[in-house]
Amino acid sequence: MSKAPRNQPKHHITLWHLVFMTTAIFMTMLNMPLMAQTGMKSLFFNTAVVLCYILPVSLISAELATGWPRHGVYTWVQEAFGAPFGFMAVFLQWFQAIFAMVATVAYTNAALAFVFDRHLDENPWLMFTGVIIIYWGATFANLKGTRITKRIASICLMVGTIFPSLTMITLGLLYVSGPAQPAIDISLTTANIIPSLSQTSTLFLFLSFLFGFIGIEVSAGHATEVQNVRRTYPLAIFIAAFIGFSISLLGGLTIAMIVPVKEISNTLGVLQTFTVLLDHYGYPNILPIAALLIAVGAAGQVSTWIAGPVKSLAVAGRDGILPKFLHGSNTHDMPVPLMLVQATIATLIATTFLLHVKTNEVFLYLTSTAVLLYSVMYLLLYSTAIRLRYKRPDVPRTYKVPFGNWGIWVLGSIGFSISLIAFFIGFRPPDQADFPATTYLAIIIPGVFFTLSIPFILWKVRRPSWKSRKSPKKPRPTP
């Protein structure tokens, strides 16, 4: 019996492992309160998200991953536009995740403070300390390899997101089925479901829904470890999209029916709902458990992002784009130097909570920066899909976007247009912001454009000696 080549990775990620890892990347209960604030119009917004984001990115990622199943967006964009743009794509995917995950941890800290000590929900030291503990803890846990990552993702998703979501949805349906009346008008009329397109806030709300699902393509970075990747990856991404969409929609509607719209908190809406439901059924003491479960779900999302884009970034580094001291990996094939660098960057970003007294403004800067950077990455992704249909038609794709080149043009154009709109909208602060737009722009514009320049600066200063001649260490065999 012949042995597999030494450099062949161990394909230990199954279909359901990949489903859980993909779903854990983008699904969180933290987006549900914002959806709830639109009431029954969330049906319209979620349908629009399916057509304008989930459908394009799912189908396009499935085609690219089955044609080029190694290293995700780095390989895809590199094949289409060359190494500098491939590096830019994976760098942006990696760097924005640090901002987004710091914000996610901070939101989680606020939720825990809401339950245990509401005077601490805007305490900057609590935000900073929570980021350090959760982010660094997840970093060290993921040094054990994707075997640990997939377990963390599966457990945290089930325990910290799906279980509390389904519990809240079930209790909410029982609540409004009794004598209690829904807090919103649930009639299926046109006026109640279709938002007014004349209102400028409509576009902002749609983009908020849209970026509640970003990251569905990140799991492609683990494609080399997936069993039968050309079949498994497209199936997993479709299942994950269905799970995330269904539960998020029902969760948002549940909050809307329980808590009056004007009282829904962006960060604490889920716990507000649990408070009403548990008080109604006589179990208020269970609220801290609900908060802890939500924290577990957020920690799982952070963990999955920590182990995702950094592996593709490491591949780009070994191709000679990053200095050699960043090339190393351990026996589990995890890029330790880069993981420590990203945890250090997260720590530096978290210090903004100590330097700026208003934590809500820090949340806004973090999430806006993440949206702007990721919008550029998506512009590259959709352009790549269209270009590769013409540049590399010879490459076999087990899955292809239907309707030939017309199909790829339609989906790519929709995704590209939405990403471009999101990029420009990201430079405008929300209408309810209590600080001048000039202050917002003075912080956001330099930060975003400096970040966009970093990949090209690294490309210009690269040295031939940076290219790695050795393959990363082989992962340990399964015991």
C-alpha positions in Angstrom: 0.0 0.0 0.0 1.6 3.3 -1.1 2.0 6.1 1.3 0.8 9.6 0.7 3.5 12.2 -0.1 5.2 13.8 2.8 4.0 17.3 2.0 0.3 16.2 1.6 -1.8 17.8 4.4 -4.0 15.6 6.6 -7.5 16.0 5.4 -9.3 15.9 8.7 -12.0 18.6 8.2 -15.3 16.9 7.3 -18.4 18.5 5.8 -20.0 19.3 9.2 -16.8 20.6 10.7 -16.5 23.0 7.8 -20.2 24.0 8.1 -19.7 24.9 11.8 -16.4 26.7 11.1 -18.0 28.7 8.3 -21.1 29.5 10.3 -19.1 30.5 13.3 -17.2 33.0 11.3 -20.1 35.2 10.4 -23.1 34.2 12.6 -23.6 36.0 15.9 -26.5 37.1 18.1 -25.0 40.6 18.3 -26.5 41.6 14.9 -30.0 40.6 15.8 -31.0 43.8 17.8 -30.2 46.0 14.8 -32.3 43.8 12.6 -35.1 44.0 15.2 -35.2 47.8 15.0 -36.6 47.5 11.5 -39.6 45.4 12.6 -41.3 43.5 9.8 -39.1 45.3 7.3 -36.4 42.9 8.3 -38.1 40.4 5.9 -37.3 42.8 3.1 -33.8 43.6 4.2 -32.9 39.9 4.8 -34.3 39.0 1.4 -32.2 41.7 -0.2 -29.1 40.5 1.7 -29.7 37.0 0.2 -29.9 38.4 -3.3 -27.2 41.0 -3.1 -24.6 39.3 -0.8 -25.2 35.7 0.3 -26.0 34.4 -3.2 -23.2 36.2 -5.0 -20.4 35.5 -2.5 -21.5 31.9 -1.8 -21.7 30.9 -5.4 -18.6 32.7 -6.5 -16.5 31.5 -3.5 -17.7 27.9 -4.2 -16.5 28.2 -7.9 -13.2 29.7 -6.9 -12.5 27.3 -4.1 -13.2 24.2 -6.3 -11.0 25.6 -9.1 -8.2 26.8 -6.8 -8.6 24.9 -3.5 -5.5 26.3 -1.8 -5.1 29.4 0.4 -8.4 31.2 -0.4 -8.4 34.8 -1.6 -4.7 35.0 -1.8 -4.5 32.4 -4.5 -7.7 33.5 -6.3 -6.7 37.1 -6.6 -3.1 36.3 -7.4 -4.2 34.1 -10.3 -6.3 36.9 -11.7 -4.3 40.1 -11.1 -0.8 39.0 -9.9 1.0 38.6 -6.6 0.7 42.2 -5.3 -3.1 42.2 -5.5 -3.3 38.7 -4.1 -1.3 39.8 -1.1 -3.4 42.9 -0.8 -6.6 40.8 -0.7 -5.5 38.5 2.0 -3.8 41.3 4.0 -7.1 43.2 4.1 -9.1 40.1 5.0 -6.7 39.5 7.8 -6.2 43.1 9.1 -9.9 44.0 9.1 -10.7 40.9 11.2 -8.5 42.3 14.0 -10.6 45.4 14.2 -13.9 43.5 13.9 -13.0 40.9 16.5 -11.8 43.6 19.0 -15.2 45.2 18.6 -16.9 41.8 19.0 -15.1 41.1 22.3 -15.9 44.6 23.6 -19.6 44.1 22.8 -19.5 40.8 24.7 -17.9 42.5 27.7 -20.7 45.1 27.7 -23.3 42.2 27.6 -21.7 40.5 30.6 -21.5 43.8 32.5 -25.3 44.3 31.8 -26.0 41.2 33.8 -23.4 41.3 36.5 -22.8 45.0 37.1 -24.6 47.5 34.8 -22.3 50.3 36.1 -19.4 48.6 34.2 -21.0 48.3 30.7 -19.0 51.4 29.5 -15.9 50.9 31.7 -12.8 51.3 29.5 -10.7 49.0 31.7 -13.3 46.3 31.4 -13.3 46.6 27.6 -9.5 46.5 27.5 -9.0 43.7 29.9 -11.7 41.6 28.2 -10.1 41.9 24.8 -6.7 40.9 26.2 -8.0 37.8 28.0 -10.3 36.5 25.2 -8.1 37.4 22.2 -4.9 36.1 23.7 -6.6 33.1 25.2 -8.1 32.2 21.7 -4.7 32.8 20.1 -2.9 30.3 22.4 -5.7 27.8 22.1 -5.4 27.9 18.3 -1.7 27.2 18.4 -2.7 23.6 18.7 -3.9 23.6 15.1 -7.2 23.4 13.2 -8.1 20.3 15.0 -8.7 22.5 18.0 -10.1 25.3 15.9 -12.9 23.1 14.5 -13.7 21.8 18.0 -13.9 25.3 19.4 -16.0 26.5 16.4 -18.4 23.6 16.7 -18.9 23.8 20.5 -19.1 27.6 20.7 -21.4 27.8 17.8 -23.8 25.2 19.2 -23.6 26.2 22.8 -23.1 30.0 22.5 -25.1 30.9 19.4 -27.5 28.3 18.0 -28.8 27.0 21.4 -29.5 30.4 23.0 -30.9 31.7 19.6 -33.4 28.8 19.3 -34.3 29.1 23.0 -35.0 32.8 22.6 -37.0 32.2 19.4 -39.1 29.4 21.0 -39.8 31.3 24.2 -40.7 34.4 22.1 -43.2 32.5 20.0 -44.8 31.0 23.1 -44.9 34.5 24.7 -46.7 36.2 21.8 -49.0 33.2 21.3 -50.5 33.8 24.7 -52.2 36.8 26.1 -49.2 39.1 25.4 -49.3 41.2 22.2 -46.4 41.6 19.9 -44.6 44.9 20.3 -44.8 45.5 16.6 -47.4 45.4 13.9 -46.9 41.9 12.3 -49.4 42.3 9.5 -48.0 41.3 6.1 -48.9 44.5 4.3 -46.8 46.3 1.7 -46.4 49.4 3.9 -45.3 47.3 6.8 -42.7 45.2 5.0 -41.3 47.4 2.2 -39.1 50.3 3.4 -39.3 53.8 1.9 -36.5 54.1 -0.6 -36.7 57.9 -0.3 -35.3 57.8 3.2 -31.5 58.0 3.3 -31.5 55.8 6.4 -32.7 52.9 4.4 -29.4 52.3 2.7 -27.5 52.5 6.0 -29.9 49.9 7.4 -29.4 47.6 4.5 -25.6 47.8 4.7 -25.8 47.0 8.4 -27.7 43.9 7.6 -25.3 43.1 4.8 -22.2 43.2 7.0 -23.9 41.0 9.6 -23.0 38.2 7.2 -19.5 39.0 6.0 -16.7 36.5 6.1 -18.5 33.5 4.7 -15.6 32.9 2.2 -12.9 32.9 5.0 -13.1 29.2 5.6 -11.6 28.6 2.2 -8.2 29.2 3.9 -8.7 25.7 5.4 -9.5 24.1 2.1 -6.3 22.1 1.9 -7.4 20.2 5.1 -10.9 19.5 3.9 -12.0 16.0 2.9 -13.0 15.9 -0.8 -12.8 19.7 -1.0 -14.3 20.1 -4.5 -17.6 18.5 -3.3 -17.5 19.4 0.4 -16.7 23.2 0.2 -19.7 24.3 -1.9 -22.1 22.1 0.0 -20.8 23.4 3.4 -21.0 27.1 2.4 -24.6 26.7 1.2 -25.6 24.9 4.4 -23.8 27.5 6.5 -25.5 30.4 4.6 -28.9 28.8 5.2 -28.4 28.3 8.9 -27.1 31.8 9.5 -29.8 33.5 7.5 -32.7 31.5 9.0 -31.7 31.9 12.6 -30.7 35.6 12.3 -34.0 36.4 10.6 -36.1 34.6 13.2 -34.0 36.0 16.1 -34.3 39.6 14.9 -38.1 39.2 14.5 -38.3 37.7 18.0 -36.6 40.7 19.6 -38.8 43.0 17.6 -42.0 41.3 18.9 -40.8 41.4 22.6 -39.0 44.7 23.1 -40.5 48.0 21.9 -38.4 49.4 19.0 -37.4 52.6 20.7 -36.1 50.6 23.7 -33.9 48.1 21.8 -30.2 48.5 22.6 -27.8 47.9 19.7 -25.5 46.0 22.0 -27.9 44.6 24.7 -31.0 43.8 22.7 -30.7 40.1 23.1 -30.3 40.3 26.8 -33.2 42.7 27.0 -35.4 40.1 25.3 -34.2 37.3 27.6 -34.9 39.5 30.6 -38.5 40.0 29.5 -39.0 36.3 28.7 -37.3 34.9 31.8 -39.2 37.3 34.1 -42.5 36.3 32.4 -41.8 32.6 32.9 -40.5 33.0 36.4 -36.8 32.2 35.8 -35.0 35.5 36.1 -32.0 33.9 37.8 -31.2 32.1 34.5 -30.2 35.5 32.8 -26.5 35.3 33.8 -26.4 31.8 32.2 -27.8 33.3 29.0 -25.2 36.1 29.1 -22.4 33.6 29.6 -23.6 31.4 26.7 -23.7 34.5 24.4 -20.1 35.3 25.5 -19.1 31.7 24.6 -20.5 32.2 21.1 -18.7 35.4 20.6 -15.4 33.8 21.8 -15.9 31.1 19.3 -16.3 33.6 16.5 -13.1 35.4 17.6 -11.3 32.0 17.7 -12.4 31.1 14.2 -11.2 34.4 12.7 -7.9 34.2 14.5 -7.1 30.8 12.8 -8.5 31.7 9.4 -7.0 34.4 7.2 -3.6 34.3 9.1 -2.8 30.9 7.5 -3.2 32.3 3.9 -1.2 35.4 5.0 1.6 33.1 6.1 1.6 31.4 2.7 2.0 34.9 1.1 4.8 35.6 3.5 6.7 32.5 2.5 6.4 33.5 -1.1 8.8 36.3 -0.2 6.5 39.2 0.7 7.1 39.2 4.4 10.4 39.0 6.3 11.7 35.5 7.2 11.2 35.9 10.9 7.4 35.9 10.2 7.5 32.6 8.2 7.7 30.1 11.1 5.1 27.6 12.0 4.8 25.0 14.7 4.3 21.2 14.4 0.6 21.8 14.0 1.2 24.0 10.9 0.1 27.1 12.7 2.0 30.4 11.8 3.0 31.2 15.4 4.9 34.5 14.6 2.1 36.0 12.7 -0.5 34.9 15.2 1.5 36.6 17.9 1.8 39.7 15.7 -2.0 39.9 15.2 -2.6 39.4 19.0 -0.2 42.3 19.6 -2.0 44.5 17.1 -5.3 43.6 18.8 -3.8 44.7 22.1 -2.7 48.0 20.6 -6.2 48.6 19.1 -7.8 47.8 22.5 -5.8 50.6 24.1 -8.2 53.0 22.3 -10.7 52.2 24.9 -8.4 53.6 27.5 -7.5 56.7 25.4 -11.1 57.6 24.4 -13.7 57.9 27.2 -16.7 57.1 25.0 -16.7 53.4 24.3 -19.7 53.7 21.8 -17.6 55.9 19.6 -14.7 53.4 19.7 -17.1 50.7 18.6 -18.1 52.9 15.7 -14.5 53.5 14.6 -13.6 49.8 14.9 -16.6 48.5 12.9 -16.4 51.3 10.3 -12.7 50.6 9.7 -13.5 46.8 9.3 -16.3 47.5 6.9 -14.2 49.9 4.7 -11.3 47.5 4.5 -13.4 44.5 3.8 -15.3 46.3 1.1 -12.1 46.8 -0.9 -11.3 43.0 -0.4 -14.7 42.2 -1.9 -14.1 44.5 -4.8 -11.1 42.4 -5.6 -12.9 39.1 -5.0 -15.8 39.8 -7.4 -13.4 41.3 -10.1 -11.3 38.1 -9.7 -14.3 35.8 -10.4 -15.1 37.5 -13.6 -11.5 37.8 -14.8 -10.7 34.1 -14.2 -13.6 33.0 -16.3 -11.8 34.5 -19.3 -8.2 34.3 -18.2 -8.2 30.6 -17.0 -11.2 28.9 -18.6 -9.1 25.7 -18.8 -9.0 25.2 -15.0 -11.6 22.6 -14.0 -14.1 23.8 -11.5 -16.3 21.1 -9.9 -18.8 23.8 -9.2 -19.5 26.7 -11.5 -21.8 29.6 -11.2 -24.8 28.7 -13.4 -25.8 30.3 -16.7 -22.2 30.5 -18.0 -20.4 33.9 -18.3 -23.8 35.7 -18.0 -24.2 34.3 -14.6 -20.8 35.3 -13.4 -21.2 38.8 -14.8 -24.6 39.3 -13.1 -23.5 38.0 -9.7 -20.1 39.6 -9.8 -21.6 43.0 -10.8 -24.2 42.9 -8.0 -21.5 42.0 -5.5 -19.1 44.6 -6.8 -21.7 47.4 -6.8 -22.8 46.7 -3.3 -19.2 46.6 -2.1 -18.5 49.9 -3.8 -21.6 51.5 -2.3 -20.6 50.2 1.1 -17.1 51.7 0.8 -18.4 55.2 0.1 -21.1 55.0 2.7 -18.5 53.9 5.3 -17.0 57.4 5.2 -20.2 58.9 6.6 -21.0 58.6 10.3 -24.5 57.5 11.3 -27.1 60.2 11.6 -27.5 59.6 15.4 -23.7 60.1 16.1 -23.2 62.8 18.7 -19.9 64.1 17.3 -19.0 66.2 14.2 -18.5 64.4 10.9 -15.2 66.1 10.5 -13.9 64.4 13.6 -15.0 61.0 12.3 -13.4 61.6 8.9 -10.2 62.9 10.4 -9.7 59.6 12.1 -11.2 57.2 9.5 -9.7 58.5 6.3 -6.0 58.5 7.2 -6.3 55.2 9.0 -8.0 53.4 6.1 -5.8 54.8 3.3 -2.6 54.1 5.3 -3.8 50.5 5.8 -4.5 50.2 2.1 -0.9 51.3 1.3 0.8 48.8 3.6 0.5 45.8 1.2 2.1 47.8 -1.6 4.8 49.1 0.7 5.7 45.6 1.8 5.7 44.5 -1.9 8.1 47.3 -2.8 10.6 46.7 0.1 10.5 42.8 -0.2 13.9 41.1 -0.7 14.8 37.9 -2.7 16.2 36.5 0.5 12.7 36.6 2.1 11.5 33.8 -0.1 11.2 30.5 1.9 12.9 27.5 0.4 11.5 25.1 2.9 8.0 24.0 3.3 6.3 24.6 6.7 6.5 21.9 9.2 4.3 18.9 8.6 1.3 18.7 10.9 1.4 15.9 13.4 -0.5 12.7 12.4 -3.8 12.0 14.0 -3.3 9.8 17.0 
